[in-house]
Amino acid sequence: MFNIKKMVTASLLIALGIVLPMTLHAIPNAGRIFLPMHIPVLLSGLTCGIPYGLAVGVITPILSHLITGMPPTPMLPQMICELAAYGAVSAVLMRYIKLNNLYIKIYIALIGAMLFGRLFYGVLNSLIFNAGEYSMQMWLTAAFTMALPGIIVQIILIPAVIIALQKARWLKTAQIL
């Protein structure tokens, strides 16, 4: 039953990862500013574990691309790699950080995954996807300056959702501690 709940949760988060960006398409550059696909991927890693976080990170941008055309084809490989890193690293940190304080554990895992994912995104762009054309300034602008509203939303929203899921008994404390 436990794995079924994780599969259902991951499936719902994939659907959210497709629908949430669609709600922002009317705003220019909303995806790069608010990072709507990152939210369900980080949630999946933090709540469902390593294989689910990784799978949601890979499947979400592919299905979104096939259904909506977003992310565009040139950005799809980057997004797959970046989101897979977010999903996997958030799950690894959540699993292996040993703290009894759930709030601190969530924040450490979330911020650690966000920093790793942005670093990974920069390294991939500089070495593979935009080799020779990618600069430190481009990375800082894309990963932090432009994305600052999305970063703030993630830091506020994701822990609140996890705590709400726990209070609603969708998640057990033992599952995430």
Secondary structure, 3 states (H helix, E strand, C coil): CHHHHHHHHHHHHHHHHHHHHHHHCCCCCHHHHHCCCHHHHHHHHHHHCHHHHHHHHHHHHHHHHHHHCCCCHHHHHHHHHHHHHHHHHHHHHHHHCCCCCHHHHHHHHHHHHHHHHHHHHHHHHHHHHCCCCCCHHHHHHHHHHCCHHHHHHHHHHHHHHHHHHHHCCCCCHHHHC
